[in-house]
């Protein structure tokens, strides 16, 4: 479903490009290479008018984080950034400053494992043997985006310039799933559910994801 929505957005932008081609100057199209809190990515933009541009693109990146919980369990987690976007840029002064809104197609997730040592606590229960848990955190498939930035992907004073964006993605409450993989003798499914609920409660407040990026624009 996510791929089809992004495909529709790309086709829509292509149609808009052809619609405006009869009055488009040489700098009505542009590409953007960028990196930031959503990962590294590539974008395509088209000028729709003197003050409006449309953009579609994607971001990807993966990195690992290790930490220890208050109960003593060691977690190793991979944050997998994977998103697409369909955005509209409004340039109120027909220059570089832009106000941006649109939709993020959000496949960001966290996959990890927890090593529980003998004597560690899981959901209020002490594990006499230790073992392993798998952990997965996902978010809403689509998320509204609103932000400000600088950089005009379609119009400007030269073929190359820089850009930056600051905004927020409303990703909704993270969804946590914990499962027993091995060991954990004496730890019941109810204990694991309590541990999952504890993690869920700690993550519930992270409904907004901060977006910051810098990029390089090339216009055609």
N, C-alpha and C positions, 0 to 999 in steps of 0.2 A: 504493500500500500504506500509506503514511504517513497519507494522508487517511482511509482506511477505519479504521485503528486509532484515530485520534483521534475519528472519528465514533462508533465503538463505545464509547469512553470517555465521550463526552458523553451518549449514549443511556443508558449505565449509570448515570451520575450523575442523569439525569432520572428514571429508574425509582426510584432510591434516594430522590429527593425526594418522589415520589408515595407511596412506601411509608411514609415517615415523616410525611406531611402530616397524618394524623389526630391526631398528638400534637405537632405542631410549633407552637411559639409564633410570634409575629409576627417575631421576629428569627432565624429558622432559615435564611434565605437571605441571600446577600450578593454584591456585586460588588467587584472590586479593580482600580484603575488604578495601574500601577506602571512603574518604569523602573530600569535598572541595566545590568549587564555583558552581559545577553542582549538588550538593546534596550528599547523601550517596548512595553507590552502591556496586555491586559485579561483578567481572570479572573472565573469564576463559582464560587461555593462553596455548599455545603449542609451543615447540621449533621446528622451521623449519630447522635450521642449527646452527652452532656455533655462528653466528652473527645476525640471524633473528628469531624473535618470532612473533606470531600472537595472537591478543587478541579480545574478544568480551565481552560485558557486558552491564550493565544498571545503571542509576542514578535516584534517586527520592528524592524530599523534597518539602515542602510547608511552606511558612511563610507569615505573614501579615505585611503591612506597611501602616501607616496613615500619610497624609500630606495635606497641604492647598495650593491651587493655588493662583496666584497673583490676581485673580478675586474674591477671598473669598470663593470658594467652597471647602468643605472638602471631600477628597477622602479616601476611605478604599480599599486597593488593596491586593489581594492574588497573590503572585508570586509562580506559580506551576512549579517546575523543574521536568522534565520527559524526559529522553533521553536514547538512546541506542548507542552503538558504535561498529565499526569494524575497528581495528587499526593494523598497522604493526610497530614493534619496530626493529630498526637497532642498533646493538651494535658494533660500529666501532673497539673497542679494546677487543671484546669478554668478556667484564666485565659488571659492573653495569650501566655505562653511556649509555643512549639510545637517539636516535633521532626517533621521532614518527610521523607518518602521517596516515591519514585515513578519514573515514566518520563518522559523528555524525548523528543519526536519531533523529531529534530535535522536541519534542512536548512541549517545554517550552512555557508558556503563562502567561499572567496577566489577572485576572478577578477582577473587582472592581465595586464599586458604588460611586457616587458623590452626596453629600447632598448640594443642592443649597439653600442658605438662601434668604429671601426677601431682595432685594436690591443688591444681588450679580450679577456679570456680566457673561453672557454666550455668547460668540461669538460677543462681542461688544454691546449686548443688556442687559439692566437691567431687571431682573426678579422681578415683583412686589409681587409675591406670594411664590417664592421658589418652590422646588420640588426635584426630583431625576433623575439622569442619570445613566445608566449602561455603563461600559467601558470594552473593551476587546482588548488585544494586543497579536498578534501572530507573528511567525517568519517562515522562510523557513523550510520546512519539513526535508530537508537534508542539511548538512553544512560540508564543508571540515575542517579538523583539522590538525594543525601542531604544534609540540612542542618538548621540550627536557625533560629529566628526569633522574632518577636513580632507578635502580631495575631491576633485570632479573627474569621474572616470571617463566621461564622454567629451567634455569641453575644457579647454585650458589654454595656457599661453605657450605651450610647447608639447612635444611628443612624450616627454617623460616627466613625472613628478612624484612626490611622496604623499602618503595618506595616513590617517590614523582614525580609530573609532573608539568611543567609550559608550557603553550601554549595558543593558540587562536583558537576559533571556528568562522568561517566566516558565521554568521547567516543571513546576509542580512539586509535590512532595516526593522524595526518593522512595522507591519500593525495595525493601530489603528481603532477601531470602537466604536463610541459613539451613544447611543440611549436614547430617553426620556422615562422614566418609569412612572412618575406621576408628576402632578402639572406643574410648569413652564408656567403659564399663561402669554401670551404676548411674549413668546420666540418661534420663528418659526423654522422650519426644516432647513432653510438657516442659522440661527444663530447657531444652533447645528453643522451644517457642518463647519462653520467657526471655532468654538471651536475645533472640531475634527482636522481640518487642522493645527491649532495652536499647538496642542499636537503632531501631526504627524511631524511637522517641528522641534520640539524640540528633537524628538527621532530619526530622520533620521540619525544622525551621529553615532548612536550606532550599527554599522554594524558588529563589532568584539566583541565577548564575551570572557573575560579573563578566562582562565581555570587554576586553581591551586588545587592540591589535594595531600594528604598524604595517605599512605595505608600500609597494612600488607600483605606480600606474604607468602603463604604456598605452598611448592613444593612436588610433588609426584614422 
